[in-house]
Amino acid sequence: MHIRSILLLGLNAFSVAWAQLADTSSYPIGPLTTSDAKWATKICDITDYGAVADGATDSGAAILAAFNACSSGGVVNIPLGTFALATWVTLSGGNAWAINLEGIIVRTGTAGGNMIYIEHSTDFEIYSSRGEGAVQGYGYQFHSEGTYVTNFAIHDIALVDSPAFHLTLDTCNQGEVYNMIIRGGNEGGLDGIDVWGFDIWVHDVEVTNKDECVTIKNPSNHILVENIYCNWSGGCGMGSLGTDTDISKIEYNNIYTVNSNQMFMFKSNGGNGTVTEVTLQNFIGHGNAYSLYINAYWSDQTVADGDGILYNSITFNNWKGTCANGAQRPPLYVLCSSTNPCTNIIIEDFAMWTESGSTEYYKCADAWGQGYCLEGGSQHTAYGTTTSTVTAAPSGYSAATMPGELTAGLGITTSIAIPTVPNTFFPGATPATPRVYGS
């Protein structure tokens, strides 16, 4: 059985062009109704609808009943204790409501799909007012054997050991995800956060897995991702991208990546459409296989119809730290399509040095722009591959480290412990939003 994710927020394409992510006067980010107002409206405790905190009794029907009672305004309260979920729930509709997750939901069912699927909803929030709530997917057991959501927030909870993806934001809009920790097993297919949508802010999140950390999917625009701690992960990225790609106005800021596959990777193989107006700034990495990586010939992806994605107007700024072996895998690797070369790529203040050996190299192919091995000028035609060898550590590569760095992946044959949501996600950066339980 394939279980897609612990938590899925989904919607159909909702085509609205916002001037900028920060324009919250016309299109506010996050819930429209305060948590206090929701609590004052109505409280629907799942134990009043048949849920039992014994870790065995299925709470699916109780969660659905509590939602139906509070969907027009109020709080679905999941109190302290361990609640089993054997049947998946779809919470459809609702306005000005919330889920307060104080206890722990553990997966006891084996069906495919999404454990909790929220759709057709607006002014929604899921959080833990004590900062201790979690969803435990027990993914190790699995390994061994048109709808929309708008004006939402997910925060102050832990998602642990999903059998597949942990959090999927499926073309949602005007939402916020923050103050979270995700801990998954050490194998592919256990994505942390996958986002495709519009006007979304993801910040102050730690992810452990061996696949996507926080990744943008198609179509997307006006998305800000910042203060992210990829702690033994696949790393952040964009893709995999195929036909009809339409991604613009994306910013990643303050991204810390340690012992991961890459710091950031654009992935495609053929396809068509455009990725444009992307800024990737203030990245720190240590011990990663790849660092800055654009790959328009991603071999793990089946070739899609088209002459290649056009990567245009992408800026990399202030990257520093170390890579695992810069002579084996270049820390700066821009491999663009020969049939649709990259244009207006800017790489500046890039200072990555190798942890193994004393040399590294940069590699660019069919990439036009400014900096390092990129080709300058306005010709924008295919030119093949250029490389440059670096024999001394670049100035300014030394970078701060983070507490709690993992030196090994988490297992897939034993349960993963539920962690505490940390208080820091990037060196020197204070979380943008205070903890709900500290306010």
C-alpha positions as CSV (number, residue, x, y, z in Angstrom):
1,M,0.0,0.0,0.0
2,H,1.3,3.5,-0.9
3,I,0.8,6.1,1.8
4,R,1.4,9.5,0.2
5,S,1.7,11.7,3.3
6,I,0.9,12.4,6.9
7,L,-0.8,15.6,6.1
8,L,-2.1,17.0,2.8
9,L,-3.6,20.3,2.1
10,G,-4.9,20.3,-1.4
11,L,-6.6,22.6,-4.0
12,N,-7.2,23.2,-7.7
13,A,-5.1,25.8,-9.5
14,F,-6.3,29.2,-8.3
15,S,-4.9,31.8,-10.7
16,V,-4.4,35.1,-9.0
17,A,-1.3,37.3,-9.6
18,W,-0.1,39.0,-6.5
19,A,2.3,42.0,-6.7
20,Q,4.6,40.5,-4.1
21,L,4.5,38.0,-1.2
22,A,4.7,40.8,1.4
23,D,1.6,42.6,0.1
24,T,-0.6,41.4,2.9
25,S,-3.0,44.3,2.8
26,S,-4.9,42.9,-0.2
27,Y,-4.0,39.3,0.1
28,P,-3.2,38.5,3.8
29,I,-1.0,35.5,4.6
30,G,-2.3,33.0,7.1
31,P,-5.5,32.7,9.0
32,L,-8.0,35.7,9.0
33,T,-9.4,34.9,12.4
34,T,-7.4,34.8,15.6
35,S,-6.9,31.6,17.6
36,D,-8.5,33.2,20.6
37,A,-11.6,34.1,18.6
38,K,-11.8,30.5,17.4
39,W,-11.5,29.1,20.9
40,A,-14.2,31.6,22.1
41,T,-16.6,30.4,19.3
42,K,-16.7,26.7,20.0
43,I,-14.5,23.8,21.2
44,C,-15.0,20.4,19.8
45,D,-12.9,18.0,21.8
46,I,-12.5,14.6,20.0
47,T,-12.9,12.7,23.3
48,D,-16.5,14.1,23.3
49,Y,-17.1,12.3,20.0
50,G,-15.7,8.9,21.0
51,A,-11.9,9.2,20.8
52,V,-9.9,7.4,23.5
53,A,-6.3,8.2,24.3
54,D,-5.3,4.6,24.5
55,G,-3.1,4.4,21.4
56,A,-5.4,1.6,20.0
57,T,-9.0,2.9,19.5
58,D,-9.4,4.3,16.0
59,S,-10.0,8.1,16.2
60,G,-10.9,8.6,12.6
61,A,-14.7,8.9,13.1
62,A,-14.2,11.1,16.2
63,I,-12.0,13.6,14.4
64,L,-14.4,13.8,11.5
65,A,-17.4,14.3,13.9
66,A,-15.5,17.0,15.8
67,F,-14.7,18.7,12.6
68,N,-18.3,18.6,11.4
69,A,-19.3,20.2,14.7
70,C,-16.7,23.0,14.5
71,S,-16.3,23.5,10.8
72,S,-18.2,26.7,10.7
73,G,-16.1,28.2,13.4
74,G,-14.2,26.9,16.4
75,V,-11.4,24.5,17.5
76,V,-11.1,20.8,17.0
77,N,-9.2,19.9,20.1
78,I,-7.0,16.8,20.3
79,P,-6.0,16.7,23.9
80,L,-2.9,15.3,25.6
81,G,-2.6,11.5,25.2
82,T,-1.9,9.1,22.4
83,F,-4.7,8.6,19.8
84,A,-4.7,5.9,17.1
85,L,-5.6,6.6,13.5
86,A,-6.7,3.5,11.6
87,T,-9.0,5.1,9.1
88,W,-7.9,8.2,7.2
89,V,-10.0,11.3,7.4
90,T,-10.9,13.9,4.8
91,L,-12.0,17.2,6.3
92,S,-13.8,19.0,3.5
93,G,-15.0,22.6,3.8
94,G,-14.9,24.7,6.8
95,N,-14.2,28.3,7.6
96,A,-12.6,30.1,10.6
97,W,-11.6,26.8,12.3
98,A,-8.5,25.2,13.7
99,I,-7.0,22.0,14.9
100,N,-5.2,22.2,18.2
101,L,-2.9,19.1,18.5
102,E,-1.8,18.7,22.1
103,G,-1.5,14.9,22.0
104,I,0.1,12.5,19.6
105,I,-1.6,10.9,16.6
106,V,-0.1,7.5,15.7
107,R,-0.8,5.6,12.5
108,T,-2.3,2.2,13.0
109,G,-4.0,1.8,9.6
110,T,-2.4,0.5,6.5
111,A,-4.5,2.0,3.7
112,G,-3.0,4.1,0.9
113,G,-3.6,7.8,0.6
114,N,-3.2,10.6,3.1
115,M,-3.8,10.2,6.8
116,I,-5.4,13.6,7.2
117,Y,-6.6,15.4,4.0
118,I,-7.9,19.0,4.3
119,E,-9.7,20.5,1.4
120,H,-12.1,23.2,0.3
121,S,-11.2,25.1,3.5
122,T,-10.3,28.7,4.3
123,D,-9.1,30.6,7.4
124,F,-7.7,27.3,8.8
125,E,-4.9,26.6,11.3
126,I,-3.3,23.5,12.7
127,Y,-0.9,23.9,15.6
128,S,0.0,22.8,19.1
129,S,-0.7,25.4,21.8
130,R,1.8,23.6,24.1
131,G,4.3,22.9,21.4
132,E,4.3,19.2,22.1
133,G,1.8,17.9,19.6
134,A,3.0,15.4,16.9
135,V,1.9,13.0,14.2
136,Q,3.8,9.7,14.3
137,G,3.6,7.9,11.0
138,Y,5.6,4.8,12.1
139,G,7.0,4.7,8.6
140,Y,9.5,1.9,9.5
141,Q,6.5,-0.5,9.7
142,F,5.5,0.5,6.2
143,H,9.0,0.0,4.8
144,S,9.1,-3.4,6.2
145,E,6.0,-4.6,4.9
146,G,-9.5,19.4,-7.3
147,T,-10.0,21.1,-4.1
148,Y,-8.4,24.1,-2.3
149,V,-7.2,25.5,1.0
150,T,-6.6,29.2,1.4
151,N,-5.5,31.5,4.3
152,F,-4.1,28.7,6.4
153,A,-1.3,28.1,9.0
154,I,0.5,25.0,10.2
155,H,2.9,25.5,13.1
156,D,4.4,24.4,16.4
157,I,4.1,20.7,15.7
158,A,6.3,17.7,14.8
159,L,5.7,15.3,11.9
160,V,7.6,12.1,12.4
161,D,8.4,9.0,10.4
162,S,5.8,9.3,7.6
163,P,5.6,6.2,5.3
164,A,6.0,8.6,2.4
165,F,5.7,12.4,2.1
166,H,5.4,14.3,5.4
167,L,3.7,17.6,4.4
168,T,2.3,18.3,1.0
169,L,0.9,21.7,0.1
170,D,-0.9,20.9,-3.1
171,T,-1.5,24.2,-4.9
172,C,-2.6,26.0,-1.8
173,N,-2.5,29.8,-1.4
174,Q,-2.1,32.5,1.1
175,G,-0.6,30.3,3.8
176,E,2.2,30.0,6.3
177,V,4.1,27.0,7.7
178,Y,6.5,27.6,10.6
179,N,8.0,26.5,13.9
180,M,8.1,22.8,12.9
181,I,10.4,19.8,12.9
182,I,10.1,16.9,10.5
183,R,12.0,13.6,11.2
184,G,11.9,10.9,8.5
185,G,13.8,7.8,7.7
186,N,17.0,7.6,5.7
187,E,15.7,6.6,2.3
188,G,14.2,8.3,-0.8
189,G,10.5,9.1,-1.2
190,L,10.1,10.6,2.3
191,D,9.9,14.2,1.3
192,G,9.8,16.8,4.1
193,I,7.7,19.7,2.6
194,D,6.6,19.8,-1.0
195,V,5.0,23.1,-2.1
196,W,3.1,24.1,-5.2
197,G,0.9,27.2,-5.0
198,F,0.8,30.9,-4.6
199,D,1.6,33.4,-1.9
200,I,3.1,30.9,0.7
201,W,5.6,31.6,3.4
202,V,7.5,28.6,4.8
203,H,10.0,29.5,7.6
204,D,11.7,28.2,10.7
205,V,11.5,24.5,9.9
206,E,14.0,21.6,10.5
207,V,13.9,18.6,8.2
208,T,15.6,15.2,8.5
209,N,15.1,12.5,5.8
210,K,17.0,11.5,2.7
211,D,14.9,13.2,0.0
212,E,13.4,16.7,-0.4
213,C,13.9,19.1,2.4
214,V,11.7,22.0,1.3
215,T,11.0,21.8,-2.4
216,I,9.0,23.9,-4.9
217,K,6.8,22.1,-7.4
218,N,5.0,23.3,-10.6
219,P,3.1,25.6,-10.9
220,S,4.2,28.1,-8.2
221,N,4.8,31.8,-7.8
222,H,5.3,34.3,-4.9
223,I,6.8,31.8,-2.4
224,L,9.2,32.7,0.3
225,V,11.2,30.0,2.1
226,E,13.6,31.1,4.9
227,N,15.3,30.0,8.0
228,I,15.4,26.3,7.1
229,Y,17.6,23.6,8.7
230,C,18.2,20.6,6.4
231,N,19.8,18.3,8.9
232,W,20.8,15.1,7.1
233,S,18.4,15.4,4.1
234,G,18.2,15.3,0.4
235,G,18.4,19.1,0.5
236,C,16.2,21.9,-0.9
237,G,15.3,22.0,-4.6
238,M,12.9,22.7,-7.4
239,G,11.4,19.9,-9.4
240,S,11.3,17.5,-10.9
241,L,10.1,19.7,-13.7
242,G,8.4,18.5,-16.9
243,T,5.9,19.9,-19.4
244,D,4.2,23.3,-19.0
245,T,6.5,24.5,-16.2
246,D,5.4,27.9,-14.9
247,I,7.4,29.0,-11.8
248,S,8.3,32.6,-10.9
249,K,9.1,34.9,-8.0
250,I,10.6,32.4,-5.6
251,E,13.0,33.3,-2.8
252,Y,15.0,31.1,-0.5
253,N,16.8,32.9,2.3
254,N,18.9,31.7,5.2
255,I,19.1,28.0,4.3
256,Y,21.4,25.8,6.4
257,T,22.2,22.3,5.0
258,V,24.5,19.7,6.6
259,N,25.3,16.1,5.5
260,S,22.8,16.2,2.6
261,N,22.6,15.4,-1.1
262,Q,22.7,19.1,-2.1
263,M,22.2,22.6,-0.8
264,F,19.8,23.4,-3.7
265,M,19.1,21.6,-6.9
266,F,17.0,22.4,-10.0
267,K,15.9,19.1,-11.6
268,S,14.5,18.5,-15.1
269,N,15.0,16.4,-18.1
270,G,13.5,17.8,-21.3
271,G,10.1,19.4,-20.7
272,N,9.1,23.0,-21.5
273,G,8.1,26.2,-19.8
274,T,10.0,28.7,-17.7
275,V,11.6,29.1,-14.3
276,T,12.3,32.8,-13.7
277,E,12.8,35.5,-11.1
278,V,14.3,33.2,-8.4
279,T,16.7,34.3,-5.7
280,L,18.7,31.9,-3.5
281,Q,20.7,33.8,-0.9
282,N,22.4,33.3,2.4
283,F,23.1,29.6,2.1
284,I,25.5,27.8,4.6
285,G,26.5,24.2,3.9
286,H,28.7,21.6,5.5
287,G,29.6,18.1,4.2
288,N,27.1,18.0,1.4
289,A,27.6,16.0,-1.8
290,Y,26.5,18.8,-4.1
291,S,26.1,22.5,-3.3
292,L,24.8,24.8,-6.1
293,Y,23.3,22.5,-8.7
294,I,21.2,23.0,-11.9
295,N,20.7,19.8,-13.8
296,A,18.6,19.9,-17.0
297,Y,19.5,16.3,-17.7
298,W,18.4,14.7,-14.4
299,S,18.9,11.0,-15.2
300,D,16.5,9.8,-12.5
301,Q,13.7,11.5,-14.4
302,T,12.2,10.1,-17.6
303,V,12.7,12.5,-20.5
304,A,9.7,14.8,-20.9
305,D,8.4,16.2,-24.2
306,G,9.9,19.6,-25.1
307,D,13.2,21.3,-25.8
308,G,14.0,21.8,-22.2
309,I,13.0,24.1,-19.3
310,L,14.2,27.7,-19.7
311,Y,16.0,28.7,-16.5
312,N,16.1,32.5,-16.6
313,S,16.9,35.3,-14.1
314,I,18.2,33.1,-11.3
315,T,20.5,34.7,-8.7
316,F,22.7,32.9,-6.2
317,N,24.2,35.1,-3.6
318,N,26.3,34.6,-0.5
319,W,26.9,30.9,-0.4
320,K,29.6,29.6,1.9
321,G,30.8,26.6,3.8
322,T,32.2,23.2,2.8
323,C,31.3,20.4,0.5
324,A,32.2,16.7,1.0
325,N,34.6,16.3,-2.0
326,G,34.9,19.2,-4.5
327,A,37.1,17.3,-6.8
328,Q,34.6,14.4,-7.1
329,R,31.4,16.5,-7.3
330,P,31.8,20.2,-8.2
331,P,30.3,22.5,-5.5
332,L,29.2,24.8,-8.4
333,Y,27.5,22.8,-11.2
334,V,25.3,24.5,-13.8
335,L,24.2,22.0,-16.4
336,C,21.7,23.6,-18.8
337,S,19.9,22.3,-21.8
338,S,21.8,22.6,-25.1
339,T,18.5,23.1,-26.9
340,N,17.3,25.9,-24.4
341,P,20.4,27.3,-22.6
342,C,20.0,29.1,-19.3
343,T,20.0,32.9,-19.4
344,N,20.6,35.7,-17.0
345,I,22.1,33.5,-14.3
346,I,24.0,35.4,-11.6
347,I,26.4,33.8,-9.2
348,E,28.1,36.1,-6.7
349,D,29.9,35.7,-3.3
350,F,30.2,32.0,-3.7
351,A,32.8,30.6,-1.3
352,M,32.6,26.8,-0.8
353,W,35.6,24.7,-0.1
354,T,36.2,20.9,0.0
355,E,36.4,18.8,3.1
356,S,38.3,16.1,1.3
357,G,41.5,16.9,-0.7
358,S,43.0,20.2,-1.6
359,T,41.3,21.0,-5.0
360,E,37.8,21.4,-6.3
361,Y,36.3,22.5,-9.7
362,Y,33.4,24.4,-11.1
363,K,31.4,23.2,-14.1
364,C,29.1,25.1,-16.4
365,A,27.4,24.0,-19.6
366,D,25.2,26.1,-21.9
367,A,24.7,28.7,-19.1
368,W,24.8,32.4,-19.7
369,G,25.1,35.1,-17.1
370,Q,27.6,36.6,-14.7
371,G,30.1,34.9,-12.4
372,Y,32.5,32.0,-12.2
373,C,32.3,29.5,-15.1
374,L,29.2,31.2,-16.7
375,E,29.5,32.6,-20.2
376,G,28.9,36.4,-20.5
377,G,27.2,38.2,-23.3
378,S,23.8,38.1,-24.9
379,Q,24.3,35.3,-27.5
380,H,22.5,32.7,-25.4
381,T,23.4,29.8,-27.6
382,A,24.7,26.4,-26.8
383,Y,28.5,26.3,-26.2
384,G,29.2,23.0,-24.5
385,T,31.0,22.7,-21.2
386,T,33.6,24.8,-19.4
387,T,35.3,24.0,-16.1
388,S,37.7,25.8,-13.8
389,T,39.9,24.3,-11.1
390,V,40.3,25.8,-7.7
391,T,43.5,25.0,-5.8
392,A,43.1,27.2,-2.7
393,A,40.3,27.8,-0.3
394,P,38.2,30.8,-1.4
395,S,38.2,33.8,0.9
396,G,35.3,33.9,3.4
397,Y,34.3,30.2,3.1
398,S,34.4,29.6,6.9
399,A,30.8,29.4,8.2
400,A,29.0,28.9,11.5
401,T,27.5,25.5,12.5
402,M,24.2,24.6,14.0
403,P,23.4,22.7,17.2
404,G,22.1,19.2,16.9
405,E,23.7,18.2,13.6
406,L,23.1,14.6,12.7
407,T,26.0,12.5,11.6
408,A,24.0,9.5,10.4
409,G,20.5,9.0,8.9
410,L,17.6,7.8,11.0
411,G,16.7,4.2,10.6
412,I,13.8,2.6,8.7
413,T,13.6,-0.6,10.7
414,T,12.9,1.0,14.1
415,S,10.6,3.8,15.3
416,I,11.9,7.3,15.2
417,A,11.6,9.2,18.4
418,I,9.4,12.3,18.5
419,P,11.7,15.3,18.9
420,T,11.1,18.7,20.4
421,V,10.6,21.6,18.0
422,P,13.9,23.6,18.2
423,N,14.2,27.3,18.9
424,T,16.7,28.1,16.1
425,F,16.9,27.1,12.4
426,F,19.7,29.2,11.0
427,P,22.9,30.6,12.7
428,G,22.1,34.0,14.3
429,A,18.5,34.1,13.0
430,T,15.6,34.5,15.4
431,P,12.4,32.7,14.4
432,A,10.1,35.2,12.6
433,T,7.1,34.2,14.7
434,P,7.2,33.5,18.4
435,R,6.2,30.1,19.8
436,V,2.5,29.9,20.4
437,Y,3.1,28.2,23.8
438,G,5.5,31.0,24.8
439,S,3.2,33.8,24.2
